[in-house]
Amino acid sequence: MKPQHFLIAIPMAVTVEGFSSSSNTAFLPSNGLRTASATFSTHATVHMDAESSLDTRAVKSIERKLAEANLSLNRHATLTTPAPTLSVEEMEVTNGMPWSDTIGESDHPDPLLYMPFWEWQLEHMKSSLTNLQTDESSLADFGYMDNNSKKARIVNQCYTSDEYRKIRMTYYDAGDNTQVFNSVWYPDPKYNLPVLGIDLLRIWV
């Protein structure tokens, strides 16, 4: 008995004619959000080796499994992320940003040591990145917190663009005790780039 050989056309195959239509599998967003809009065909054809044939039930079973897999892919591909409700300009000024004075105690004329870095980065993002939009996920639980007894506060903002799937910015203000500016840039997976992390902090003792 000769071994049976068969070739199954799946969405990732590019040299086998097995689908009635194809789609872009790069899942590139059109609006800077993680939105997948690809559509996969639910039709597949099993090509059998000329030397032998598969049992009809086996062929039908394989095609049925392929159809189920494509249906699952379609469900995943059509999931969308809600559009942001805040513009970049509106996000910039949430929670009173950029702050002009500290919540803590200070003997310095400019106690917010790293606030100019925060402002410069925002301007750089607006002028250099494509399709910059707000990511409001940071506002739900971690947008702003303060502790009046300890004279400290922290603010977070998140953005997204075609080049970066997420850019998080964090500022911690505790007067002369502590000043921190932190930012993490997560590149879009289509770019072979490392994560960029920025950490500027000063602690007075």
Beta strands, then each sheet from edge to edge (+ up, - down):
strand 1: 6-8
strand 2: 46-48
strand 3: 133-134
strand 4: 144-147
strand 5: 152-160
strand 6: 164-173
strand 7: 178-187
strand 8: 196-203
sheet 1: 1+ 2-
sheet 2: 3+ 5- 4+
sheet 3: 3+ 5- 6+ 7- 8+
end
